[in-house]
Amino acid sequence: MTMRDTMLVMPRAVSVRLDEDAIRALRIIEATGLSRSEAIRAAIMGQAGRLREPASLAAEVAALEANETDRAEMAIVASIMEEGRAPW
């Protein structure tokens, strides 16, 4: 007879201080139904995945730049931002 035990890996607690922008972003992620811990883990894993895939990020940027509609929208946003800029 074989005796077996299942060992659960205990999660490691991490403490972080969030600014107002980060709190707003966290609330957006939590609004999808994720718990606060799940939302934070998802954000960390997502960012880590993006950092591991610079070629895929470059491909995404190239695709956006190649899309005429996206370029037009970026120009509109840049124009709006420029209009709202304080004069020097």
Jmol script that loads the backbone (N, CA, C; Angstrom):
load data "model"
ATOM      1  N   MET A   1       0.843  -1.174   0.000  1.00  0.00           N
ATOM      2  CA  MET A   1       0.000   0.000   0.000  1.00  0.00           C
ATOM      3  C   MET A   1       0.893   1.243   0.000  1.00  0.00           C
ATOM      4  N   THR A   2       0.587   2.183  -0.897  1.00  0.00           N
ATOM      5  CA  THR A   2       1.372   3.406  -1.012  1.00  0.00           C
ATOM      6  C   THR A   2       0.668   4.518  -0.245  1.00  0.00           C
ATOM      7  N   MET A   3       1.439   5.190   0.594  1.00  0.00           N
ATOM      8  CA  MET A   3       0.906   6.317   1.347  1.00  0.00           C
ATOM      9  C   MET A   3       1.274   7.594   0.582  1.00  0.00           C
ATOM     10  N   ARG A   4       0.323   8.483   0.390  1.00  0.00           N
ATOM     11  CA  ARG A   4       0.584   9.728  -0.314  1.00  0.00           C
ATOM     12  C   ARG A   4       0.004  10.892   0.463  1.00  0.00           C
ATOM     13  N   ASP A   5       0.703  11.974   0.399  1.00  0.00           N
ATOM     14  CA  ASP A   5       0.223  13.226   0.975  1.00  0.00           C
ATOM     15  C   ASP A   5       0.206  14.270  -0.126  1.00  0.00           C
ATOM     16  N   THR A   6      -0.779  15.097  -0.091  1.00  0.00           N
ATOM     17  CA  THR A   6      -0.814  16.223  -1.017  1.00  0.00           C
ATOM     18  C   THR A   6      -0.342  17.450  -0.262  1.00  0.00           C
ATOM     19  N   MET A   7       0.680  18.075  -0.795  1.00  0.00           N
ATOM     20  CA  MET A   7       1.203  19.271  -0.157  1.00  0.00           C
ATOM     21  C   MET A   7       0.790  20.482  -0.983  1.00  0.00           C
ATOM     22  N   LEU A   8       0.177  21.397  -0.345  1.00  0.00           N
ATOM     23  CA  LEU A   8      -0.221  22.628  -1.028  1.00  0.00           C
ATOM     24  C   LEU A   8       0.876  23.660  -0.868  1.00  0.00           C
ATOM     25  N   VAL A   9       1.159  24.368  -1.937  1.00  0.00           N
ATOM     26  CA  VAL A   9       2.137  25.441  -1.874  1.00  0.00           C
ATOM     27  C   VAL A   9       1.439  26.644  -1.255  1.00  0.00           C
ATOM     28  N   MET A  10       1.995  27.151  -0.203  1.00  0.00           N
ATOM     29  CA  MET A  10       1.407  28.311   0.447  1.00  0.00           C
ATOM     30  C   MET A  10       1.808  29.567  -0.315  1.00  0.00           C
ATOM     31  N   PRO A  11       0.841  30.397  -0.648  1.00  0.00           N
ATOM     32  CA  PRO A  11       1.171  31.622  -1.359  1.00  0.00           C
ATOM     33  C   PRO A  11       2.002  32.555  -0.479  1.00  0.00           C
ATOM     34  N   ARG A  12       2.804  33.347  -1.128  1.00  0.00           N
ATOM     35  CA  ARG A  12       3.639  34.314  -0.422  1.00  0.00           C
ATOM     36  C   ARG A  12       2.926  35.651  -0.434  1.00  0.00           C
ATOM     37  N   ALA A  13       2.782  36.243   0.728  1.00  0.00           N
ATOM     38  CA  ALA A  13       2.127  37.549   0.824  1.00  0.00           C
ATOM     39  C   ALA A  13       3.111  38.636   0.413  1.00  0.00           C
ATOM     40  N   VAL A  14       2.596  39.606  -0.325  1.00  0.00           N
ATOM     41  CA  VAL A  14       3.405  40.733  -0.766  1.00  0.00           C
ATOM     42  C   VAL A  14       2.636  42.000  -0.419  1.00  0.00           C
ATOM     43  N   SER A  15       3.344  42.974   0.079  1.00  0.00           N
ATOM     44  CA  SER A  15       2.715  44.244   0.426  1.00  0.00           C
ATOM     45  C   SER A  15       3.103  45.288  -0.612  1.00  0.00           C
ATOM     46  N   VAL A  16       2.125  46.085  -1.058  1.00  0.00           N
ATOM     47  CA  VAL A  16       2.421  47.117  -2.050  1.00  0.00           C
ATOM     48  C   VAL A  16       1.628  48.373  -1.723  1.00  0.00           C
ATOM     49  N   ARG A  17       2.196  49.502  -2.077  1.00  0.00           N
ATOM     50  CA  ARG A  17       1.505  50.781  -1.901  1.00  0.00           C
ATOM     51  C   ARG A  17       1.064  51.251  -3.281  1.00  0.00           C
ATOM     52  N   LEU A  18      -0.210  51.542  -3.413  1.00  0.00           N
ATOM     53  CA  LEU A  18      -0.753  51.950  -4.702  1.00  0.00           C
ATOM     54  C   LEU A  18      -1.095  53.434  -4.689  1.00  0.00           C
ATOM     55  N   ASP A  19      -0.758  54.117  -5.782  1.00  0.00           N
ATOM     56  CA  ASP A  19      -1.179  55.506  -5.927  1.00  0.00           C
ATOM     57  C   ASP A  19      -2.610  55.512  -6.468  1.00  0.00           C
ATOM     58  N   GLU A  20      -3.182  56.688  -6.616  1.00  0.00           N
ATOM     59  CA  GLU A  20      -4.578  56.788  -7.054  1.00  0.00           C
ATOM     60  C   GLU A  20      -4.812  56.168  -8.431  1.00  0.00           C
ATOM     61  N   ASP A  21      -3.865  56.348  -9.359  1.00  0.00           N
ATOM     62  CA  ASP A  21      -4.009  55.752 -10.697  1.00  0.00           C
ATOM     63  C   ASP A  21      -4.041  54.233 -10.611  1.00  0.00           C
ATOM     64  N   ALA A  22      -3.165  53.674  -9.802  1.00  0.00           N
ATOM     65  CA  ALA A  22      -3.113  52.216  -9.657  1.00  0.00           C
ATOM     66  C   ALA A  22      -4.380  51.688  -8.985  1.00  0.00           C
ATOM     67  N   ILE A  23      -4.907  52.422  -8.020  1.00  0.00           N
ATOM     68  CA  ILE A  23      -6.146  52.010  -7.355  1.00  0.00           C
ATOM     69  C   ILE A  23      -7.301  52.016  -8.350  1.00  0.00           C
ATOM     70  N   ARG A  24      -7.376  53.057  -9.184  1.00  0.00           N
ATOM     71  CA  ARG A  24      -8.431  53.100 -10.210  1.00  0.00           C
ATOM     72  C   ARG A  24      -8.294  51.928 -11.178  1.00  0.00           C
ATOM     73  N   ALA A  25      -7.065  51.636 -11.598  1.00  0.00           N
ATOM     74  CA  ALA A  25      -6.837  50.516 -12.518  1.00  0.00           C
ATOM     75  C   ALA A  25      -7.226  49.195 -11.859  1.00  0.00           C
ATOM     76  N   LEU A  26      -6.889  49.041 -10.587  1.00  0.00           N
ATOM     77  CA  LEU A  26      -7.243  47.819  -9.865  1.00  0.00           C
ATOM     78  C   LEU A  26      -8.758  47.668  -9.792  1.00  0.00           C
ATOM     79  N   ARG A  27      -9.462  48.755  -9.556  1.00  0.00           N
ATOM     80  CA  ARG A  27     -10.935  48.699  -9.500  1.00  0.00           C
ATOM     81  C   ARG A  27     -11.531  48.269 -10.841  1.00  0.00           C
ATOM     82  N   ILE A  28     -10.921  48.716 -11.932  1.00  0.00           N
ATOM     83  CA  ILE A  28     -11.399  48.309 -13.260  1.00  0.00           C
ATOM     84  C   ILE A  28     -11.245  46.807 -13.428  1.00  0.00           C
ATOM     85  N   ILE A  29     -10.091  46.283 -13.018  1.00  0.00           N
ATOM     86  CA  ILE A  29      -9.866  44.834 -13.140  1.00  0.00           C
ATOM     87  C   ILE A  29     -10.802  44.071 -12.211  1.00  0.00           C
ATOM     88  N   GLU A  30     -10.988  44.563 -10.988  1.00  0.00           N
ATOM     89  CA  GLU A  30     -11.882  43.900 -10.035  1.00  0.00           C
ATOM     90  C   GLU A  30     -13.325  43.899 -10.532  1.00  0.00           C
ATOM     91  N   ALA A  31     -13.694  44.918 -11.324  1.00  0.00           N
ATOM     92  CA  ALA A  31     -15.061  45.010 -11.840  1.00  0.00           C
ATOM     93  C   ALA A  31     -15.400  43.849 -12.775  1.00  0.00           C
ATOM     94  N   THR A  32     -14.388  43.127 -13.237  1.00  0.00           N
ATOM     95  CA  THR A  32     -14.643  41.964 -14.087  1.00  0.00           C
ATOM     96  C   THR A  32     -15.080  40.756 -13.272  1.00  0.00           C
ATOM     97  N   GLY A  33     -15.060  40.905 -11.938  1.00  0.00           N
ATOM     98  CA  GLY A  33     -15.474  39.793 -11.081  1.00  0.00           C
ATOM     99  C   GLY A  33     -14.326  39.114 -10.361  1.00  0.00           C
ATOM    100  N   LEU A  34     -13.107  39.552 -10.650  1.00  0.00           N
ATOM    101  CA  LEU A  34     -11.956  38.959  -9.969  1.00  0.00           C
ATOM    102  C   LEU A  34     -11.842  39.518  -8.560  1.00  0.00           C
ATOM    103  N   SER A  35     -11.319  38.692  -7.656  1.00  0.00           N
ATOM    104  CA  SER A  35     -11.017  39.198  -6.315  1.00  0.00           C
ATOM    105  C   SER A  35      -9.813  40.119  -6.434  1.00  0.00           C
ATOM    106  N   ARG A  36      -9.547  40.879  -5.395  1.00  0.00           N
ATOM    107  CA  ARG A  36      -8.399  41.782  -5.408  1.00  0.00           C
ATOM    108  C   ARG A  36      -7.108  40.998  -5.657  1.00  0.00           C
ATOM    109  N   SER A  37      -6.927  39.871  -4.975  1.00  0.00           N
ATOM    110  CA  SER A  37      -5.716  39.067  -5.163  1.00  0.00           C
ATOM    111  C   SER A  37      -5.619  38.538  -6.590  1.00  0.00           C
ATOM    112  N   GLU A  38      -6.750  38.048  -7.113  1.00  0.00           N
ATOM    113  CA  GLU A  38      -6.754  37.536  -8.489  1.00  0.00           C
ATOM    114  C   GLU A  38      -6.432  38.644  -9.486  1.00  0.00           C
ATOM    115  N   ALA A  39      -6.982  39.836  -9.251  1.00  0.00           N
ATOM    116  CA  ALA A  39      -6.745  40.963 -10.149  1.00  0.00           C
ATOM    117  C   ALA A  39      -5.271  41.352 -10.151  1.00  0.00           C
ATOM    118  N   ILE A  40      -4.676  41.411  -8.981  1.00  0.00           N
ATOM    119  CA  ILE A  40      -3.258  41.776  -8.880  1.00  0.00           C
ATOM    120  C   ILE A  40      -2.386  40.710  -9.528  1.00  0.00           C
ATOM    121  N   ARG A  41      -2.696  39.429  -9.247  1.00  0.00           N
ATOM    122  CA  ARG A  41      -1.913  38.350  -9.872  1.00  0.00           C
ATOM    123  C   ARG A  41      -2.042  38.405 -11.394  1.00  0.00           C
ATOM    124  N   ALA A  42      -3.253  38.630 -11.899  1.00  0.00           N
ATOM    125  CA  ALA A  42      -3.470  38.693 -13.348  1.00  0.00           C
ATOM    126  C   ALA A  42      -2.663  39.833 -13.959  1.00  0.00           C
ATOM    127  N   ALA A  43      -2.656  40.988 -13.288  1.00  0.00           N
ATOM    128  CA  ALA A  43      -1.901  42.136 -13.801  1.00  0.00           C
ATOM    129  C   ALA A  43      -0.402  41.843 -13.820  1.00  0.00           C
ATOM    130  N   ILE A  44       0.103  41.243 -12.759  1.00  0.00           N
ATOM    131  CA  ILE A  44       1.534  40.920 -12.701  1.00  0.00           C
ATOM    132  C   ILE A  44       1.898  39.902 -13.777  1.00  0.00           C
ATOM    133  N   MET A  45       1.095  38.869 -13.899  1.00  0.00           N
ATOM    134  CA  MET A  45       1.391  37.830 -14.895  1.00  0.00           C
ATOM    135  C   MET A  45       1.272  38.394 -16.317  1.00  0.00           C
ATOM    136  N   GLY A  46       0.296  39.240 -16.537  1.00  0.00           N
ATOM    137  CA  GLY A  46       0.139  39.845 -17.858  1.00  0.00           C
ATOM    138  C   GLY A  46       1.333  40.700 -18.228  1.00  0.00           C
ATOM    139  N   GLN A  47       1.776  41.524 -17.298  1.00  0.00           N
ATOM    140  CA  GLN A  47       2.942  42.375 -17.560  1.00  0.00           C
ATOM    141  C   GLN A  47       4.185  41.535 -17.787  1.00  0.00           C
ATOM    142  N   ALA A  48       4.372  40.497 -16.976  1.00  0.00           N
ATOM    143  CA  ALA A  48       5.536  39.620 -17.147  1.00  0.00           C
ATOM    144  C   ALA A  48       5.504  38.959 -18.524  1.00  0.00           C
ATOM    145  N   GLY A  49       4.328  38.542 -18.947  1.00  0.00           N
ATOM    146  CA  GLY A  49       4.197  37.930 -20.272  1.00  0.00           C
ATOM    147  C   GLY A  49       4.554  38.904 -21.377  1.00  0.00           C
ATOM    148  N   ARG A  50       4.108  40.156 -21.241  1.00  0.00           N
ATOM    149  CA  ARG A  50       4.436  41.165 -22.251  1.00  0.00           C
ATOM    150  C   ARG A  50       5.931  41.452 -22.277  1.00  0.00           C
ATOM    151  N   LEU A  51       6.557  41.479 -21.127  1.00  0.00           N
ATOM    152  CA  LEU A  51       7.999  41.744 -21.083  1.00  0.00           C
ATOM    153  C   LEU A  51       8.806  40.589 -21.669  1.00  0.00           C
ATOM    154  N   ARG A  52       8.258  39.383 -21.575  1.00  0.00           N
ATOM    155  CA  ARG A  52       8.940  38.216 -22.144  1.00  0.00           C
ATOM    156  C   ARG A  52       8.791  38.147 -23.648  1.00  0.00           C
ATOM    157  N   GLU A  53       7.848  38.851 -24.177  1.00  0.00           N
ATOM    158  CA  GLU A  53       7.536  38.761 -25.601  1.00  0.00           C
ATOM    159  C   GLU A  53       7.757  40.079 -26.334  1.00  0.00           C
ATOM    160  N   PRO A  54       8.983  40.629 -26.311  1.00  0.00           N
ATOM    161  CA  PRO A  54       9.199  41.912 -26.992  1.00  0.00           C
ATOM    162  C   PRO A  54       8.919  41.834 -28.488  1.00  0.00           C
ATOM    163  N   ALA A  55       9.175  40.699 -29.094  1.00  0.00           N
ATOM    164  CA  ALA A  55       8.923  40.569 -30.533  1.00  0.00           C
ATOM    165  C   ALA A  55       7.428  40.657 -30.812  1.00  0.00           C
ATOM    166  N   SER A  56       6.615  40.066 -29.946  1.00  0.00           N
ATOM    167  CA  SER A  56       5.176  40.116 -30.163  1.00  0.00           C
ATOM    168  C   SER A  56       4.656  41.526 -29.918  1.00  0.00           C
ATOM    169  N   LEU A  57       5.242  42.231 -28.971  1.00  0.00           N
ATOM    170  CA  LEU A  57       4.860  43.617 -28.737  1.00  0.00           C
ATOM    171  C   LEU A  57       5.235  44.479 -29.942  1.00  0.00           C
ATOM    172  N   ALA A  58       6.428  44.262 -30.474  1.00  0.00           N
ATOM    173  CA  ALA A  58       6.856  45.009 -31.660  1.00  0.00           C
ATOM    174  C   ALA A  58       5.929  44.723 -32.836  1.00  0.00           C
ATOM    175  N   ALA A  59       5.496  43.485 -32.964  1.00  0.00           N
ATOM    176  CA  ALA A  59       4.578  43.119 -34.042  1.00  0.00           C
ATOM    177  C   ALA A  59       3.227  43.808 -33.855  1.00  0.00           C
ATOM    178  N   GLU A  60       2.769  43.897 -32.609  1.00  0.00           N
ATOM    179  CA  GLU A  60       1.501  44.568 -32.333  1.00  0.00           C
ATOM    180  C   GLU A  60       1.588  46.058 -32.664  1.00  0.00           C
ATOM    181  N   VAL A  61       2.699  46.684 -32.289  1.00  0.00           N
ATOM    182  CA  VAL A  61       2.909  48.102 -32.602  1.00  0.00           C
ATOM    183  C   VAL A  61       2.947  48.302 -34.112  1.00  0.00           C
ATOM    184  N   ALA A  62       3.664  47.429 -34.815  1.00  0.00           N
ATOM    185  CA  ALA A  62       3.749  47.536 -36.274  1.00  0.00           C
ATOM    186  C   ALA A  62       2.370  47.386 -36.911  1.00  0.00           C
ATOM    187  N   ALA A  63       1.563  46.465 -36.384  1.00  0.00           N
ATOM    188  CA  ALA A  63       0.213  46.267 -36.924  1.00  0.00           C
ATOM    189  C   ALA A  63      -0.647  47.505 -36.697  1.00  0.00           C
ATOM    190  N   LEU A  64      -0.521  48.113 -35.509  1.00  0.00           N
ATOM    191  CA  LEU A  64      -1.288  49.328 -35.231  1.00  0.00           C
ATOM    192  C   LEU A  64      -0.845  50.468 -36.135  1.00  0.00           C
ATOM    193  N   GLU A  65       0.452  50.589 -36.315  1.00  0.00           N
ATOM    194  CA  GLU A  65       0.975  51.655 -37.175  1.00  0.00           C
ATOM    195  C   GLU A  65       0.588  51.449 -38.635  1.00  0.00           C
ATOM    196  N   ALA A  66       0.416  50.209 -39.043  1.00  0.00           N
ATOM    197  CA  ALA A  66       0.064  49.908 -40.428  1.00  0.00           C
ATOM    198  C   ALA A  66      -1.432  50.104 -40.691  1.00  0.00           C
ATOM    199  N   ASN A  67      -2.231  50.188 -39.634  1.00  0.00           N
ATOM    200  CA  ASN A  67      -3.672  50.315 -39.772  1.00  0.00           C
ATOM    201  C   ASN A  67      -4.036  51.790 -39.945  1.00  0.00           C
ATOM    202  N   GLU A  68      -4.580  52.123 -41.117  1.00  0.00           N
ATOM    203  CA  GLU A  68      -4.894  53.515 -41.440  1.00  0.00           C
ATOM    204  C   GLU A  68      -5.891  54.121 -40.455  1.00  0.00           C
ATOM    205  N   THR A  69      -6.883  53.358 -40.038  1.00  0.00           N
ATOM    206  CA  THR A  69      -7.879  53.846 -39.083  1.00  0.00           C
ATOM    207  C   THR A  69      -7.235  54.166 -37.739  1.00  0.00           C
ATOM    208  N   ASP A  70      -6.346  53.266 -37.280  1.00  0.00           N
ATOM    209  CA  ASP A  70      -5.650  53.503 -36.013  1.00  0.00           C
ATOM    210  C   ASP A  70      -4.769  54.740 -36.093  1.00  0.00           C
ATOM    211  N   ARG A  71      -4.069  54.901 -37.219  1.00  0.00           N
ATOM    212  CA  ARG A  71      -3.193  56.074 -37.386  1.00  0.00           C
ATOM    213  C   ARG A  71      -4.016  57.361 -37.364  1.00  0.00           C
ATOM    214  N   ALA A  72      -5.175  57.351 -38.020  1.00  0.00           N
ATOM    215  CA  ALA A  72      -6.038  58.534 -38.037  1.00  0.00           C
ATOM    216  C   ALA A  72      -6.537  58.846 -36.627  1.00  0.00           C
ATOM    217  N   GLU A  73      -6.906  57.810 -35.893  1.00  0.00           N
ATOM    218  CA  GLU A  73      -7.377  58.010 -34.527  1.00  0.00           C
ATOM    219  C   GLU A  73      -6.250  58.545 -33.636  1.00  0.00           C
ATOM    220  N   MET A  74      -5.032  58.023 -33.810  1.00  0.00           N
ATOM    221  CA  MET A  74      -3.887  58.521 -33.036  1.00  0.00           C
ATOM    222  C   MET A  74      -3.625  59.990 -33.346  1.00  0.00           C
ATOM    223  N   ALA A  75      -3.790  60.392 -34.604  1.00  0.00           N
ATOM    224  CA  ALA A  75      -3.582  61.790 -34.990  1.00  0.00           C
ATOM    225  C   ALA A  75      -4.634  62.685 -34.342  1.00  0.00           C
ATOM    226  N   ILE A  76      -5.875  62.221 -34.284  1.00  0.00           N
ATOM    227  CA  ILE A  76      -6.943  62.992 -33.644  1.00  0.00           C
ATOM    228  C   ILE A  76      -6.651  63.169 -32.158  1.00  0.00           C
ATOM    229  N   VAL A  77      -6.275  62.084 -31.506  1.00  0.00           N
ATOM    230  CA  VAL A  77      -5.961  62.147 -30.076  1.00  0.00           C
ATOM    231  C   VAL A  77      -4.773  63.077 -29.840  1.00  0.00           C
ATOM    232  N   ALA A  78      -3.739  62.977 -30.659  1.00  0.00           N
ATOM    233  CA  ALA A  78      -2.569  63.853 -30.509  1.00  0.00           C
ATOM    234  C   ALA A  78      -2.974  65.307 -30.681  1.00  0.00           C
ATOM    235  N   SER A  79      -3.860  65.582 -31.626  1.00  0.00           N
ATOM    236  CA  SER A  79      -4.332  66.946 -31.857  1.00  0.00           C
ATOM    237  C   SER A  79      -5.102  67.468 -30.650  1.00  0.00           C
ATOM    238  N   ILE A  80      -5.969  66.650 -30.102  1.00  0.00           N
ATOM    239  CA  ILE A  80      -6.737  67.040 -28.918  1.00  0.00           C
ATOM    240  C   ILE A  80      -5.794  67.309 -27.747  1.00  0.00           C
ATOM    241  N   MET A  81      -4.803  66.443 -27.576  1.00  0.00           N
ATOM    242  CA  MET A  81      -3.833  66.617 -26.495  1.00  0.00           C
ATOM    243  C   MET A  81      -3.055  67.913 -26.679  1.00  0.00           C
ATOM    244  N   GLU A  82      -2.685  68.201 -27.903  1.00  0.00           N
ATOM    245  CA  GLU A  82      -1.925  69.422 -28.197  1.00  0.00           C
ATOM    246  C   GLU A  82      -2.760  70.666 -27.897  1.00  0.00           C
ATOM    247  N   GLU A  83      -4.030  70.629 -28.249  1.00  0.00           N
ATOM    248  CA  GLU A  83      -4.930  71.757 -27.981  1.00  0.00           C
ATOM    249  C   GLU A  83      -5.075  72.023 -26.494  1.00  0.00           C
ATOM    250  N   GLY A  84      -5.049  70.972 -25.696  1.00  0.00           N
ATOM    251  CA  GLY A  84      -5.236  71.109 -24.267  1.00  0.00           C
ATOM    252  C   GLY A  84      -3.965  71.444 -23.500  1.00  0.00           C
ATOM    253  N   ARG A  85      -2.863  71.488 -24.211  1.00  0.00           N
ATOM    254  CA  ARG A  85      -1.581  71.757 -23.555  1.00  0.00           C
ATOM    255  C   ARG A  85      -1.503  73.223 -23.140  1.00  0.00           C
ATOM    256  N   ALA A  86      -0.924  73.454 -21.961  1.00  0.00           N
ATOM    257  CA  ALA A  86      -0.766  74.832 -21.469  1.00  0.00           C
ATOM    258  C   ALA A  86       0.256  75.567 -22.328  1.00  0.00           C
ATOM    259  N   PRO A  87       0.002  76.832 -22.608  1.00  0.00           N
ATOM    260  CA  PRO A  87       0.986  77.602 -23.400  1.00  0.00           C
ATOM    261  C   PRO A  87       2.237  77.868 -22.575  1.00  0.00           C
ATOM    262  N   TRP A  88       3.353  77.944 -23.241  1.00  0.00           N
ATOM    263  CA  TRP A  88       4.625  78.211 -22.541  1.00  0.00           C
ATOM    264  C   TRP A  88       4.946  79.624 -22.712  1.00  0.00           C
TER     265      TRP A  88
END
end "model"
wireframe off; spacefill off
backbone 0.3
color backbone group
